[in-house]
Amino acid sequence: MELADRASRLAVAGRPVGLGTILVGDDGPSAKYVAMKHADCEAVGIVSHHVHLPSTATQADVEAAVDAFNEDPAVHSILVQLPLPNGINEEEILLRIKPEKDVDGLHPVNLGRLVMGAPGPLPCTPAGIVELLAAHAVPVECRHVVIIGRGLTIGRPLSLLLALRRPGCNAAVTVVHTGVEDLARHTLQADVLVAAAGAGGLVTPEMVKPGAAVVGAGTSWSGSKLVSDVQESVAEVAGWITPRIGGVGPMTRAMLLRNAVLAAEKIR
């Protein structure tokens, strides 16, 4: 694995890659997500540095944890697990992370680099989607991509990334959302359709152009079941569709690891 080799070379040079994670409270899904990150890190040779604060932690407590990781030379990137408990200002916490240690690629400085097409850590899910499409030889360049969803973590940065003149991108991009009337009028024009609205079952077969590629990036909870934005029956008309297992989620995790390694490689 390429990332494991790169992490190993840094470790041999006396600079092991370090990822700092901060978990506040005892939310089950959040704790599971962080545990998965630690397992991923172990698999490629990244050292995990973890702080687990109680649900009673104050804004100052969380800020202190971020500050400690910011100043720790052994920690090259930082992940603050969201959502944070009520009373904690998430925006202030995320802005407090040094841009060079922003493993999610969502700090305003790094989003600005994305807008400019300048080098920097890319948002993990958008980068993972681009890599996934490329790995499956799905044509994107000069094709029409329609994204449902304008959120900060997927829709907005993905639209910027796909519009850049770079391999696997360079597309004509349309962004719509669930408030748009007659979504099908837009989605039926898509060569590549990305559903990232977090609205379970939103995309039906009637909304997809036959043969189009479909990416199910959004999910939501229906009781205890995690539901995709894309109905399973869409597979009957799509030319290619992301798998329910081994699709966007694992690629997001892989991109986070890549950002962590890149952050460590930049330290001289």
Contacts in CASP RR format, 6 or more apart in sequence:
PFRMAT RR
TARGET T0000
AUTHOR 0000-0000-0000
METHOD contacts of the structure
MODEL  1
MELADRASRLAVAGRPVGLGTILVGDDGPSAKYVAMKHADCEAVGIVSHH
VHLPSTATQADVEAAVDAFNEDPAVHSILVQLPLPNGINEEEILLRIKPE
KDVDGLHPVNLGRLVMGAPGPLPCTPAGIVELLAAHAVPVECRHVVIIGR
GLTIGRPLSLLLALRRPGCNAAVTVVHTGVEDLARHTLQADVLVAAAGAG
GLVTPEMVKPGAAVVGAGTSWSGSKLVSDVQESVAEVAGWITPRIGGVGP
MTRAMLLRNAVLAAEKIR
1 44 0 8 1.000
3 44 0 8 1.000
3 254 0 8 1.000
3 257 0 8 1.000
3 258 0 8 1.000
3 261 0 8 1.000
4 43 0 8 1.000
4 44 0 8 1.000
4 45 0 8 1.000
6 261 0 8 1.000
6 265 0 8 1.000
7 16 0 8 1.000
7 17 0 8 1.000
7 44 0 8 1.000
7 45 0 8 1.000
7 46 0 8 1.000
7 261 0 8 1.000
7 264 0 8 1.000
8 45 0 8 1.000
10 16 0 8 1.000
10 17 0 8 1.000
10 261 0 8 1.000
10 264 0 8 1.000
10 265 0 8 1.000
11 17 0 8 1.000
11 45 0 8 1.000
15 264 0 8 1.000
15 267 0 8 1.000
16 45 0 8 1.000
16 46 0 8 1.000
16 47 0 8 1.000
16 74 0 8 1.000
16 264 0 8 1.000
17 45 0 8 1.000
17 46 0 8 1.000
17 47 0 8 1.000
17 76 0 8 1.000
17 260 0 8 1.000
17 261 0 8 1.000
17 263 0 8 1.000
17 264 0 8 1.000
18 41 0 8 1.000
18 46 0 8 1.000
18 47 0 8 1.000
18 48 0 8 1.000
18 49 0 8 1.000
18 74 0 8 1.000
18 75 0 8 1.000
18 76 0 8 1.000
18 77 0 8 1.000
18 260 0 8 1.000
18 264 0 8 1.000
19 37 0 8 1.000
19 41 0 8 1.000
19 46 0 8 1.000
19 47 0 8 1.000
19 48 0 8 1.000
19 49 0 8 1.000
19 75 0 8 1.000
19 76 0 8 1.000
19 77 0 8 1.000
19 78 0 8 1.000
19 79 0 8 1.000
19 103 0 8 1.000
19 260 0 8 1.000
20 48 0 8 1.000
20 49 0 8 1.000
20 50 0 8 1.000
20 51 0 8 1.000
20 69 0 8 1.000
20 75 0 8 1.000
20 77 0 8 1.000
20 78 0 8 1.000
20 79 0 8 1.000
21 34 0 8 1.000
21 37 0 8 1.000
21 38 0 8 1.000
21 48 0 8 1.000
21 49 0 8 1.000
21 50 0 8 1.000
21 51 0 8 1.000
21 78 0 8 1.000
21 79 0 8 1.000
21 80 0 8 1.000
21 81 0 8 1.000
22 50 0 8 1.000
22 51 0 8 1.000
22 53 0 8 1.000
22 62 0 8 1.000
22 65 0 8 1.000
22 66 0 8 1.000
22 69 0 8 1.000
22 78 0 8 1.000
22 79 0 8 1.000
22 80 0 8 1.000
22 81 0 8 1.000
23 30 0 8 1.000
23 31 0 8 1.000
23 34 0 8 1.000
23 50 0 8 1.000
23 51 0 8 1.000
23 52 0 8 1.000
23 53 0 8 1.000
23 81 0 8 1.000
24 52 0 8 1.000
24 53 0 8 1.000
24 54 0 8 1.000
24 55 0 8 1.000
24 57 0 8 1.000
24 62 0 8 1.000
24 81 0 8 1.000
24 84 0 8 1.000
24 85 0 8 1.000
24 88 0 8 1.000
25 52 0 8 1.000
25 53 0 8 1.000
25 54 0 8 1.000
25 55 0 8 1.000
25 57 0 8 1.000
25 85 0 8 1.000
26 55 0 8 1.000
27 83 0 8 1.000
30 81 0 8 1.000
30 82 0 8 1.000
30 83 0 8 1.000
33 81 0 8 1.000
34 50 0 8 1.000
34 79 0 8 1.000
34 81 0 8 1.000
36 253 0 8 1.000
37 48 0 8 1.000
37 79 0 8 1.000
37 253 0 8 1.000
37 256 0 8 1.000
38 48 0 8 1.000
38 50 0 8 1.000
40 46 0 8 1.000
40 253 0 8 1.000
40 254 0 8 1.000
40 256 0 8 1.000
40 257 0 8 1.000
41 47 0 8 1.000
41 48 0 8 1.000
41 257 0 8 1.000
41 260 0 8 1.000
42 48 0 8 1.000
44 257 0 8 1.000
44 261 0 8 1.000
46 257 0 8 1.000
46 260 0 8 1.000
46 261 0 8 1.000
47 74 0 8 1.000
49 69 0 8 1.000
49 72 0 8 1.000
49 74 0 8 1.000
49 75 0 8 1.000
51 65 0 8 1.000
51 68 0 8 1.000
51 69 0 8 1.000
53 61 0 8 1.000
53 62 0 8 1.000
53 65 0 8 1.000
55 85 0 8 1.000
57 85 0 8 1.000
57 88 0 8 1.000
58 88 0 8 1.000
59 87 0 8 1.000
59 88 0 8 1.000
59 89 0 8 1.000
59 92 0 8 1.000
59 93 0 8 1.000
62 80 0 8 1.000
62 84 0 8 1.000
62 88 0 8 1.000
62 93 0 8 1.000
63 92 0 8 1.000
63 93 0 8 1.000
63 96 0 8 1.000
66 78 0 8 1.000
66 80 0 8 1.000
66 93 0 8 1.000
66 96 0 8 1.000
66 97 0 8 1.000
67 96 0 8 1.000
69 75 0 8 1.000
69 78 0 8 1.000
69 101 0 8 1.000
70 78 0 8 1.000
70 96 0 8 1.000
70 97 0 8 1.000
70 98 0 8 1.000
70 101 0 8 1.000
73 267 0 8 1.000
75 101 0 8 1.000
76 101 0 8 1.000
76 260 0 8 1.000
76 263 0 8 1.000
76 264 0 8 1.000
76 267 0 8 1.000
77 101 0 8 1.000
77 102 0 8 1.000
77 103 0 8 1.000
77 259 0 8 1.000
77 260 0 8 1.000
77 263 0 8 1.000
77 264 0 8 1.000
78 97 0 8 1.000
78 98 0 8 1.000
78 101 0 8 1.000
78 102 0 8 1.000
78 103 0 8 1.000
79 103 0 8 1.000
79 104 0 8 1.000
79 256 0 8 1.000
80 93 0 8 1.000
80 94 0 8 1.000
80 97 0 8 1.000
82 90 0 8 1.000
83 90 0 8 1.000
84 90 0 8 1.000
84 93 0 8 1.000
94 106 0 8 1.000
94 107 0 8 1.000
95 107 0 8 1.000
95 108 0 8 1.000
97 107 0 8 1.000
99 107 0 8 1.000
99 109 0 8 1.000
99 110 0 8 1.000
100 263 0 8 1.000
100 266 0 8 1.000
101 263 0 8 1.000
102 109 0 8 1.000
102 110 0 8 1.000
102 121 0 8 1.000
103 121 0 8 1.000
103 124 0 8 1.000
103 256 0 8 1.000
103 259 0 8 1.000
103 260 0 8 1.000
103 263 0 8 1.000
104 121 0 8 1.000
104 123 0 8 1.000
104 124 0 8 1.000
104 153 0 8 1.000
104 256 0 8 1.000
104 259 0 8 1.000
105 111 0 8 1.000
105 120 0 8 1.000
105 121 0 8 1.000
105 122 0 8 1.000
105 123 0 8 1.000
105 124 0 8 1.000
105 259 0 8 1.000
106 123 0 8 1.000
106 152 0 8 1.000
106 153 0 8 1.000
106 157 0 8 1.000
110 120 0 8 1.000
110 121 0 8 1.000
111 123 0 8 1.000
111 157 0 8 1.000
112 118 0 8 1.000
113 119 0 8 1.000
113 120 0 8 1.000
114 120 0 8 1.000
114 122 0 8 1.000
114 123 0 8 1.000
114 157 0 8 1.000
114 160 0 8 1.000
114 161 0 8 1.000
115 160 0 8 1.000
117 164 0 8 1.000
117 166 0 8 1.000
120 262 0 8 1.000
121 259 0 8 1.000
121 262 0 8 1.000
121 263 0 8 1.000
122 157 0 8 1.000
122 161 0 8 1.000
122 255 0 8 1.000
122 259 0 8 1.000
123 153 0 8 1.000
123 154 0 8 1.000
123 157 0 8 1.000
123 158 0 8 1.000
123 161 0 8 1.000
124 252 0 8 1.000
124 253 0 8 1.000
124 255 0 8 1.000
124 256 0 8 1.000
124 259 0 8 1.000
125 153 0 8 1.000
125 154 0 8 1.000
125 158 0 8 1.000
125 196 0 8 1.000
125 217 0 8 1.000
125 248 0 8 1.000
125 249 0 8 1.000
125 251 0 8 1.000
125 252 0 8 1.000
125 255 0 8 1.000
126 154 0 8 1.000
126 155 0 8 1.000
126 157 0 8 1.000
126 158 0 8 1.000
126 161 0 8 1.000
126 162 0 8 1.000
127 161 0 8 1.000
127 255 0 8 1.000
127 258 0 8 1.000
128 248 0 8 1.000
128 251 0 8 1.000
128 252 0 8 1.000
128 254 0 8 1.000
128 255 0 8 1.000
129 154 0 8 1.000
129 158 0 8 1.000
129 194 0 8 1.000
129 215 0 8 1.000
129 217 0 8 1.000
129 248 0 8 1.000
129 251 0 8 1.000
130 140 0 8 1.000
130 158 0 8 1.000
130 161 0 8 1.000
130 162 0 8 1.000
130 168 0 8 1.000
130 169 0 8 1.000
131 251 0 8 1.000
131 254 0 8 1.000
131 255 0 8 1.000
132 215 0 8 1.000
132 242 0 8 1.000
132 247 0 8 1.000
132 248 0 8 1.000
132 251 0 8 1.000
133 140 0 8 1.000
133 168 0 8 1.000
133 192 0 8 1.000
133 213 0 8 1.000
133 215 0 8 1.000
134 140 0 8 1.000
134 167 0 8 1.000
134 168 0 8 1.000
136 240 0 8 1.000
138 192 0 8 1.000
138 213 0 8 1.000
138 240 0 8 1.000
139 191 0 8 1.000
140 162 0 8 1.000
140 168 0 8 1.000
140 169 0 8 1.000
140 170 0 8 1.000
140 171 0 8 1.000
140 192 0 8 1.000
141 167 0 8 1.000
141 168 0 8 1.000
141 169 0 8 1.000
141 170 0 8 1.000
141 171 0 8 1.000
142 170 0 8 1.000
142 171 0 8 1.000
142 172 0 8 1.000
143 171 0 8 1.000
143 172 0 8 1.000
143 191 0 8 1.000
143 192 0 8 1.000
144 171 0 8 1.000
144 172 0 8 1.000
144 174 0 8 1.000
144 189 0 8 1.000
144 190 0 8 1.000
144 191 0 8 1.000
144 192 0 8 1.000
145 162 0 8 1.000
145 171 0 8 1.000
145 172 0 8 1.000
145 173 0 8 1.000
145 174 0 8 1.000
145 190 0 8 1.000
145 191 0 8 1.000
145 192 0 8 1.000
145 193 0 8 1.000
145 194 0 8 1.000
146 173 0 8 1.000
146 174 0 8 1.000
146 175 0 8 1.000
146 176 0 8 1.000
146 186 0 8 1.000
146 187 0 8 1.000
146 189 0 8 1.000
146 190 0 8 1.000
146 192 0 8 1.000
146 193 0 8 1.000
146 194 0 8 1.000
147 154 0 8 1.000
147 155 0 8 1.000
147 158 0 8 1.000
147 159 0 8 1.000
147 162 0 8 1.000
147 173 0 8 1.000
147 174 0 8 1.000
147 175 0 8 1.000
147 176 0 8 1.000
147 194 0 8 1.000
147 196 0 8 1.000
148 176 0 8 1.000
148 177 0 8 1.000
148 178 0 8 1.000
148 183 0 8 1.000
148 187 0 8 1.000
148 193 0 8 1.000
148 194 0 8 1.000
148 195 0 8 1.000
148 196 0 8 1.000
148 197 0 8 1.000
148 202 0 8 1.000
148 203 0 8 1.000
148 229 0 8 1.000
149 155 0 8 1.000
149 175 0 8 1.000
149 176 0 8 1.000
149 177 0 8 1.000
149 178 0 8 1.000
149 195 0 8 1.000
149 196 0 8 1.000
149 197 0 8 1.000
150 156 0 8 1.000
150 175 0 8 1.000
150 177 0 8 1.000
151 196 0 8 1.000
154 194 0 8 1.000
154 196 0 8 1.000
154 217 0 8 1.000
154 218 0 8 1.000
155 175 0 8 1.000
155 194 0 8 1.000
155 196 0 8 1.000
156 175 0 8 1.000
158 194 0 8 1.000
158 196 0 8 1.000
159 173 0 8 1.000
159 175 0 8 1.000
161 169 0 8 1.000
162 169 0 8 1.000
162 170 0 8 1.000
162 171 0 8 1.000
162 173 0 8 1.000
163 169 0 8 1.000
163 170 0 8 1.000
163 171 0 8 1.000
163 173 0 8 1.000
164 170 0 8 1.000
171 192 0 8 1.000
174 186 0 8 1.000
174 189 0 8 1.000
174 190 0 8 1.000
176 183 0 8 1.000
176 186 0 8 1.000
176 187 0 8 1.000
177 197 0 8 1.000
178 197 0 8 1.000
178 199 0 8 1.000
178 202 0 8 1.000
180 186 0 8 1.000
183 202 0 8 1.000
183 207 0 8 1.000
184 206 0 8 1.000
184 207 0 8 1.000
187 193 0 8 1.000
187 203 0 8 1.000
187 207 0 8 1.000
187 208 0 8 1.000
187 209 0 8 1.000
188 207 0 8 1.000
188 208 0 8 1.000
188 209 0 8 1.000
189 209 0 8 1.000
190 208 0 8 1.000
190 209 0 8 1.000
190 212 0 8 1.000
191 209 0 8 1.000
191 212 0 8 1.000
191 213 0 8 1.000
192 212 0 8 1.000
192 213 0 8 1.000
192 214 0 8 1.000
192 215 0 8 1.000
193 203 0 8 1.000
193 207 0 8 1.000
193 208 0 8 1.000
193 209 0 8 1.000
193 212 0 8 1.000
193 213 0 8 1.000
193 214 0 8 1.000
193 215 0 8 1.000
194 214 0 8 1.000
194 215 0 8 1.000
194 216 0 8 1.000
194 217 0 8 1.000
195 202 0 8 1.000
195 203 0 8 1.000
195 214 0 8 1.000
195 215 0 8 1.000
195 216 0 8 1.000
195 217 0 8 1.000
195 218 0 8 1.000
195 228 0 8 1.000
195 229 0 8 1.000
195 230 0 8 1.000
196 216 0 8 1.000
196 217 0 8 1.000
196 218 0 8 1.000
196 229 0 8 1.000
197 218 0 8 1.000
197 229 0 8 1.000
198 218 0 8 1.000
198 219 0 8 1.000
198 220 0 8 1.000
198 229 0 8 1.000
199 218 0 8 1.000
199 220 0 8 1.000
199 229 0 8 1.000
200 218 0 8 1.000
200 219 0 8 1.000
200 220 0 8 1.000
200 222 0 8 1.000
200 227 0 8 1.000
200 228 0 8 1.000
200 229 0 8 1.000
201 227 0 8 1.000
201 228 0 8 1.000
201 229 0 8 1.000
201 230 0 8 1.000
201 231 0 8 1.000
202 229 0 8 1.000
202 230 0 8 1.000
203 214 0 8 1.000
203 216 0 8 1.000
203 229 0 8 1.000
203 230 0 8 1.000
203 231 0 8 1.000
203 234 0 8 1.000
204 231 0 8 1.000
204 233 0 8 1.000
204 234 0 8 1.000
205 231 0 8 1.000
205 233 0 8 1.000
205 234 0 8 1.000
205 236 0 8 1.000
205 237 0 8 1.000
208 214 0 8 1.000
208 234 0 8 1.000
208 237 0 8 1.000
208 238 0 8 1.000
210 237 0 8 1.000
210 239 0 8 1.000
211 237 0 8 1.000
211 238 0 8 1.000
211 239 0 8 1.000
211 240 0 8 1.000
212 237 0 8 1.000
212 238 0 8 1.000
212 239 0 8 1.000
213 238 0 8 1.000
213 239 0 8 1.000
213 240 0 8 1.000
213 241 0 8 1.000
214 230 0 8 1.000
214 234 0 8 1.000
214 238 0 8 1.000
214 239 0 8 1.000
214 240 0 8 1.000
214 241 0 8 1.000
214 242 0 8 1.000
215 241 0 8 1.000
215 242 0 8 1.000
215 248 0 8 1.000
216 228 0 8 1.000
216 229 0 8 1.000
216 230 0 8 1.000
216 241 0 8 1.000
216 242 0 8 1.000
216 248 0 8 1.000
217 229 0 8 1.000
217 242 0 8 1.000
217 248 0 8 1.000
218 228 0 8 1.000
218 229 0 8 1.000
218 248 0 8 1.000
219 226 0 8 1.000
219 227 0 8 1.000
219 228 0 8 1.000
219 229 0 8 1.000
220 226 0 8 1.000
220 227 0 8 1.000
220 229 0 8 1.000
221 227 0 8 1.000
228 244 0 8 1.000
230 241 0 8 1.000
230 242 0 8 1.000
232 244 0 8 1.000
234 241 0 8 1.000
235 241 0 8 1.000
242 248 0 8 1.000
END
